[in-house]
Each structure stands twice: as structure tokens, then as C-alpha cells.
Amino acid sequence: MSATALAAVPSPRVRPIPWRRLAWVTWRRQRTTILATLALLGLLAIYLVVTGLQMRSAWHTVQTCTPQRSRSCIFEWTNFKDTYSNPGIFSALFIFAPLLIGAFAGAPLIGRELETGTFRYAWTQGVGRVRWAVALLVPGAISVAALDGAIGAIIAWHDRPLWEADIVTRLAPGEFPATGLAIAGWSLAAFGVGVLAGFLSRRVLPALAAALAIAIGLGFVASNLRPHYLPPLKTSSLDHVPGSQDIGQWWTKAGVPVSNADVNTVLQSAGVRQIDAGNGNVAVAPGDGGDPVTYLLHHGYTQWTSYQPTGRYWTFQWIEFGWLTALAVVLLTATLLLVRRRDA
């Protein structure tokens, strides 16, 4: 009796699920969060547009007032400065907005799946865990960057009269990260931190708290690093360079830096005293000896000021956006590698 070899039945090759279907599933799952975020940002944008139009009208009144040194024009300028120079709580909101949006968008993406256990279903549907994760992370990263970038453009439009009036500089710590490309970079970095924290903690709320804490700490580090992206310029002029961000001041005599103690000694002999104004700047309080700055200048001292010019704004924006985006890419890549290695 001869054995009959059974022919192997070829199994049909399973095609991967198209990316457009994965994008549709992602939209269905995240649409509530996306629409709620859009609504909040829409309200913020309306507020910025309304107040921005009011501020531009007031600034136009100041610019067209003549003669500039008249009492009425000085009143208009003072009123404009007092009204719009202190944004209050909204300044902090603009700084923390990209961090909040990025962290709130990133922490639940994978963290909620792991917390609820639904990842076991999602990872066994023939999609592939990496494709599934990419379908979540890439649209999420693009969305938070685009939304925050749009808000940053509106904030820049809103604050332009303050830049032109030299009330607020574009390089100021409270202004720079909320405008230009930097705001998109910060949202991407917070998003990357949130995604990785969600995967590692497997809980949404702890991941969100950790992401916000890390992002805020990173912002503090960046605020100290930013003035040194490029070597600062220095000037011996006593006039403020329009639009620049001052970094520090010091005195020299015959080209040699002079300590504050030595300057104090000289000022005391002239009947004046020196006080620390903070941020590395030194102020002097006049006494019986006349103007202290004039006294020091007449005795061979030179006051130097280091600063970053406003012309470096976009260079600094690209630098900050570059390293923040690189950090986000590293964090998201690390998350994908961990997802690939994790057991379902």
C-alpha cells in the first residue's frame, strides 16, 4: 500500500491593516479629548483676539499722539503701560499651556490601556503592537504641536505692541517659550514625557503628575540655559538696547573687573551706597555725594552690561525647538522599543 503525500494548503497572506483605518480608530477613541481641547483653546484664542485688538487700538493712539513730549501724550503712554504691561495670571497660563496640553494628551495614550487591561485586546487583533502604538503616538504628537503652534502665533500677534513699545522683550523668560516654534517644542517634549511615564507607571494620574513635574523642571533648566545659547554681547553704554534681554552688569577699572565690595568702598567715600537689585544687576541709592554713576564714571570706572539682542530671537527659537523635538523623538522611540519588548 503506497502512502499518498498530502499537499500543503497554502495559507493566504494576511495584509496589514491600512494606516488610514488605524487613523480612523485613533480619531474615534480620542475625538472627545481633541474636541474638548479645541473648545478650550478656542475660548483662549477669542480672549487673545479681543484684548489684542483693544491693545493695538491703544498703542495706535500712543504712536499717533503729538507732540510726543506733551502732557497728554505722556498720559496716554503711562495709561497704556499701566494697563497692558502686567498680564497677571494669563502670563503663567501661556507658559504652562503647552506643558499641560502635551502631558494631558500623552499620559493616557498607553497608560490608560495598561491600567484598564485593554492592551491585551488591542495587541492581539493582527495590527501589531508597534503599528498600534505608532498610530496613537504620531497623530497625537502632530496634533499637540499644531494646536500649540497656532496658539503661539496668536500670542505673538497679541503681544506685538508690547514688543514694539519695549515693555516686554521677545526673549523674556515669560514670553519666549509661549511664542514662535518654542511653544510647539515644549508641547512635544511634554507629550513624549507623558507617553513614556504612562507606559512605565501603567497608571494615568501618576503618569500625568510625573510628566508635569518633569516638564516644569525641564522648563526651569531651560530658562537658565537659554541666555547662553549664543555668547551674549556686551556694551558700556548706559542706555538700554531696545528689545534686548539684559543678563548681567558689572564694573571695571582700567579693564579689570571690580568687585561689589570695592565699588561699595568708592561709593561710601562719596556718600552713596550700593544695593543689590537682583538678577545680577546692581543699583545705587543716591546720598549726599550726588549721582553715583556719574561719580564712578568720572573716577575711571566703566559699567558693562551683557545682553542678548532681539535679533537672535528666531535663532534661539530654532535652537530650543530643535533640542526639545530631539528629546521628544528619543522619548517616543524609547516607548516604542519598550512596547515591542513587553509581553501581551
C-alpha positions as CSV (number, residue, x, y, z in Angstrom):
1,M,0.0,0.0,0.0
2,S,1.5,3.3,-1.1
3,A,1.3,6.4,1.0
4,T,-0.2,9.4,-0.6
5,A,1.5,12.6,0.3
6,L,-0.9,15.3,1.3
7,A,-0.3,18.6,-0.5
8,A,0.1,21.5,1.9
9,V,-2.6,24.0,1.6
10,P,-1.1,27.5,1.3
11,S,-2.4,29.9,3.8
12,P,-3.5,33.3,2.5
13,R,-1.1,36.1,3.4
14,V,-2.7,38.5,5.9
15,R,-2.4,42.0,4.8
16,P,-1.7,44.6,7.5
17,I,-4.5,46.9,8.4
18,P,-4.1,50.2,6.4
19,W,-2.9,53.2,8.2
20,R,-6.0,55.1,7.3
21,R,-8.1,52.7,9.2
22,L,-5.8,52.9,12.2
23,A,-6.1,56.7,12.0
24,W,-9.9,56.4,11.9
25,V,-9.8,54.2,15.1
26,T,-7.5,56.7,16.8
27,W,-9.8,59.5,15.9
28,R,-12.8,57.6,17.3
29,R,-11.1,56.9,20.5
30,Q,-9.6,60.4,21.0
31,R,-12.2,62.7,19.5
32,T,-13.7,63.7,22.8
33,T,-10.4,64.8,24.2
34,I,-9.5,66.6,20.9
35,L,-12.8,68.4,20.7
36,A,-12.7,69.5,24.3
37,T,-9.1,70.8,23.9
38,L,-10.1,72.6,20.7
39,A,-13.0,74.2,22.6
40,L,-10.8,75.4,25.4
41,L,-8.1,76.7,23.0
42,G,-10.9,78.4,21.0
43,L,-12.0,80.3,24.1
44,L,-8.4,81.3,24.8
45,A,-8.0,82.5,21.2
46,I,-11.1,84.6,21.3
47,Y,-9.9,86.3,24.5
48,L,-6.5,87.0,22.9
49,V,-8.1,88.4,19.8
50,V,-10.4,90.7,21.7
51,T,-7.8,92.0,24.1
52,G,-5.2,92.2,21.3
53,L,-7.5,94.4,19.2
54,Q,-8.0,96.7,22.2
55,M,-4.3,96.9,22.9
56,R,-3.5,97.6,19.3
57,S,-6.0,100.5,19.3
58,A,-4.5,101.9,22.4
59,W,-0.9,101.5,21.0
60,H,-2.0,103.3,17.8
61,T,-3.3,106.2,19.9
62,V,0.1,106.4,21.7
63,Q,2.0,106.3,18.4
64,T,-0.1,109.0,16.7
65,C,-0.2,111.3,19.6
66,T,1.7,114.6,19.0
67,P,3.8,116.2,20.3
68,Q,5.3,113.2,22.0
69,R,6.6,115.1,25.0
70,S,3.3,116.8,25.7
71,R,1.4,116.1,28.9
72,S,-1.5,114.4,27.1
73,C,0.9,112.1,25.2
74,I,2.8,111.2,28.3
75,F,-0.5,110.4,30.0
76,E,-1.5,108.1,27.0
77,W,1.8,106.3,27.2
78,T,1.6,105.9,31.0
79,N,-2.0,104.6,30.8
80,F,-1.0,102.1,28.0
81,K,1.9,100.8,30.0
82,D,-0.1,100.5,33.3
83,T,-3.0,98.8,31.6
84,Y,-1.1,96.2,29.5
85,S,2.3,95.7,31.0
86,N,1.1,93.2,33.6
87,P,-0.9,90.3,32.1
88,G,-1.3,88.7,35.6
89,I,-2.4,85.1,35.8
90,F,-2.6,84.8,32.0
91,S,1.2,85.1,31.7
92,A,1.6,81.9,33.7
93,L,-1.3,80.2,31.7
94,F,0.5,80.9,28.5
95,I,3.8,79.4,29.8
96,F,2.2,76.3,31.2
97,A,-0.4,75.7,28.4
98,P,1.9,73.7,26.2
99,L,3.1,71.6,29.1
100,L,-0.4,70.9,30.2
101,I,-1.7,70.1,26.7
102,G,1.3,67.8,26.0
103,A,1.2,66.0,29.3
104,F,-2.6,65.5,29.3
105,A,-2.5,64.2,25.7
106,G,0.4,61.9,26.2
107,A,-0.1,60.3,29.6
108,P,-3.4,58.5,28.8
109,L,-2.5,57.2,25.3
110,I,-0.7,54.0,26.5
111,G,-1.1,54.4,30.3
112,R,-4.9,54.0,30.1
113,E,-4.6,50.8,28.0
114,L,-2.2,49.3,30.5
115,E,-4.3,50.5,33.5
116,T,-7.6,49.1,32.2
117,G,-6.0,46.0,30.7
118,T,-7.5,46.7,27.2
119,F,-4.0,46.4,25.7
120,R,-4.4,42.6,25.7
121,Y,-7.2,43.0,23.2
122,A,-5.6,45.8,21.2
123,W,-2.3,43.9,20.8
124,T,-3.8,40.6,19.6
125,Q,-6.0,41.9,16.7
126,G,-3.5,41.4,14.0
127,V,-2.5,45.0,13.9
128,G,0.9,44.6,15.7
129,R,1.6,46.4,18.9
130,V,4.2,48.7,17.3
131,R,1.8,49.7,14.5
132,W,-0.9,50.2,17.1
133,A,1.4,52.4,19.2
134,V,2.6,54.4,16.1
135,A,-1.0,55.0,15.1
136,L,-1.6,56.5,18.5
137,L,1.6,58.5,19.0
138,V,2.3,60.1,15.6
139,P,-1.2,61.8,15.2
140,G,-1.1,62.8,18.9
141,A,2.3,64.4,18.5
142,I,1.3,66.2,15.4
143,S,-1.9,67.4,16.9
144,V,-0.4,68.9,20.1
145,A,2.4,70.6,18.1
146,A,-0.1,72.1,15.6
147,L,-2.5,73.3,18.3
148,D,0.2,74.9,20.5
149,G,1.9,76.3,17.4
150,A,-1.4,78.1,16.5
151,I,-1.8,79.4,20.0
152,G,1.8,80.6,20.0
153,A,1.1,82.5,16.7
154,I,-1.9,84.2,18.3
155,I,0.0,85.1,21.4
156,A,2.8,86.6,19.3
157,W,0.2,88.7,17.4
158,H,-1.4,89.7,20.7
159,D,1.9,90.8,22.3
160,R,3.5,92.6,19.3
161,P,2.5,96.1,20.6
162,L,4.3,95.3,23.9
163,W,7.4,94.3,21.9
164,E,7.3,97.5,19.8
165,A,6.8,99.6,23.0
166,D,9.8,97.7,24.6
167,I,7.6,96.9,27.6
168,V,8.1,93.2,27.1
169,T,11.0,91.7,25.2
170,R,10.6,88.7,23.0
171,L,13.5,86.9,24.8
172,A,12.0,87.4,28.3
173,P,11.5,84.1,30.2
174,G,7.8,84.7,30.4
175,E,7.4,85.4,26.7
176,F,9.9,83.3,24.7
177,P,8.6,79.8,25.4
178,A,5.0,80.8,24.7
179,T,5.6,82.1,21.2
180,G,7.2,81.0,17.9
181,L,8.5,77.5,17.5
182,A,9.4,77.0,21.1
183,I,5.8,76.5,22.2
184,A,5.4,73.6,19.8
185,G,8.7,72.1,21.0
186,W,7.6,72.3,24.7
187,S,4.3,70.6,23.9
188,L,6.2,67.8,22.0
189,A,8.6,67.4,24.9
190,A,5.7,67.2,27.5
191,F,3.9,64.8,25.2
192,G,6.9,62.5,25.0
193,V,7.5,62.6,28.8
194,G,3.8,61.8,29.3
195,V,3.7,58.9,27.0
196,L,6.8,57.3,28.5
197,A,5.6,58.0,32.0
198,G,2.3,56.4,31.2
199,F,3.9,53.2,29.9
200,L,6.3,52.9,32.9
201,S,3.8,53.6,35.6
202,R,0.8,51.9,34.0
203,R,-1.4,54.5,35.7
204,V,-2.8,57.7,34.2
205,L,-2.8,60.0,37.2
206,P,0.7,59.2,38.5
207,A,2.0,59.4,34.9
208,L,0.3,62.8,34.5
209,A,1.8,64.1,37.8
210,A,5.2,62.8,36.9
211,A,5.1,64.3,33.4
212,L,4.1,67.8,34.7
213,A,6.8,67.7,37.3
214,I,9.5,66.7,34.9
215,A,8.3,69.2,32.2
216,I,8.3,72.1,34.8
217,G,11.7,71.1,36.0
218,L,12.9,71.0,32.4
219,G,11.5,74.5,31.9
220,F,13.4,75.8,34.8
221,V,16.6,74.3,33.4
222,A,15.9,75.8,30.0
223,S,15.2,79.3,31.4
224,N,18.8,79.3,32.8
225,L,20.3,77.7,29.7
226,R,18.5,79.9,27.2
227,P,20.6,83.1,27.7
228,H,23.7,81.2,26.8
229,Y,22.6,79.6,23.6
230,L,25.0,82.0,22.0
231,P,27.7,84.1,23.7
232,P,26.0,87.3,24.9
233,L,27.0,90.7,23.7
234,K,28.2,93.4,26.0
235,T,28.1,97.2,26.0
236,S,29.5,100.0,28.1
237,S,26.6,102.3,27.1
238,L,24.3,103.3,29.9
239,D,21.3,103.3,27.5
240,H,19.2,100.2,27.3
241,V,19.4,98.4,23.9
242,P,15.8,98.4,22.6
243,G,14.3,94.9,22.6
244,S,17.2,93.2,24.3
245,Q,17.2,90.9,27.3
246,D,19.8,92.1,29.9
247,I,21.7,89.3,31.5
248,G,24.1,91.0,34.0
249,Q,26.0,94.1,34.9
250,W,29.4,94.7,36.4
251,W,32.0,97.4,36.8
252,T,35.6,97.5,35.6
253,K,38.5,99.9,36.1
254,A,41.4,100.0,33.6
255,G,39.9,96.9,32.0
256,V,39.9,94.9,35.2
257,P,36.6,93.7,36.8
258,V,35.9,95.3,40.2
259,S,34.1,93.5,43.0
260,N,31.0,94.8,44.6
261,A,32.9,95.4,47.8
262,D,35.4,97.7,46.1
263,V,32.6,99.6,44.4
264,N,30.9,100.0,47.7
265,T,34.0,101.4,49.2
266,V,34.2,104.0,46.5
267,L,30.6,104.9,46.8
268,Q,30.7,105.2,50.5
269,S,33.6,107.7,50.2
270,A,31.3,109.7,48.0
271,G,28.4,109.5,50.4
272,V,26.3,107.0,48.5
273,R,25.7,103.3,48.9
274,Q,25.2,100.3,46.6
275,I,22.3,97.9,46.7
276,D,21.7,94.6,45.0
277,A,18.8,94.8,42.6
278,G,18.8,91.0,41.9
279,N,19.3,89.2,38.6
280,G,23.0,90.1,38.7
281,N,22.2,93.8,38.3
282,V,23.5,96.5,40.7
283,A,21.6,99.6,41.7
284,V,22.8,102.6,43.6
285,A,21.0,104.8,46.0
286,P,22.0,108.4,46.0
287,G,23.1,110.1,49.2
288,D,24.8,113.4,49.8
289,G,27.5,112.7,47.2
290,G,25.5,113.4,44.1
291,D,24.8,110.9,41.3
292,P,26.7,107.7,42.0
293,V,27.0,106.5,38.4
294,T,28.5,109.8,37.3
295,Y,30.9,109.7,40.2
296,L,32.1,106.3,39.3
297,L,32.5,107.2,35.6
298,H,34.5,110.3,36.5
299,H,36.8,108.2,38.6
300,G,37.8,105.8,35.8
301,Y,35.1,103.1,36.3
302,T,33.2,101.6,33.4
303,Q,29.8,99.9,33.7
304,W,29.3,96.9,31.4
305,T,26.0,95.2,30.6
306,S,25.8,91.8,28.9
307,Y,22.7,91.2,26.9
308,Q,21.1,89.1,24.1
309,P,19.8,91.2,21.2
310,T,16.3,90.8,19.9
311,G,17.7,89.9,16.5
312,R,18.6,86.5,17.9
313,Y,15.0,85.6,18.7
314,W,14.4,83.3,15.8
315,T,17.9,81.7,16.1
316,F,17.1,80.9,19.7
317,Q,13.7,79.7,18.7
318,W,15.2,77.2,16.3
319,I,17.7,76.1,18.9
320,E,15.1,75.5,21.6
321,F,12.7,73.8,19.2
322,G,15.5,71.6,17.9
323,W,16.6,70.1,21.2
324,L,13.1,69.8,22.5
325,T,11.9,68.0,19.4
326,A,15.0,65.7,19.6
327,L,14.2,64.9,23.2
328,A,10.6,64.1,22.3
329,V,11.8,61.8,19.5
330,V,14.1,60.0,21.9
331,L,11.3,59.5,24.4
332,L,8.8,58.3,21.9
333,T,11.3,55.9,20.3
334,A,12.2,54.5,23.7
335,T,8.5,54.0,24.4
336,L,8.1,52.1,21.0
337,L,11.0,49.9,21.9
338,L,9.6,49.1,25.3
339,V,6.2,48.4,23.8
340,R,7.8,46.0,21.3
341,R,9.5,44.0,24.1
342,R,6.7,43.9,26.5
343,D,4.6,40.7,26.8
344,A,0.9,41.0,25.9
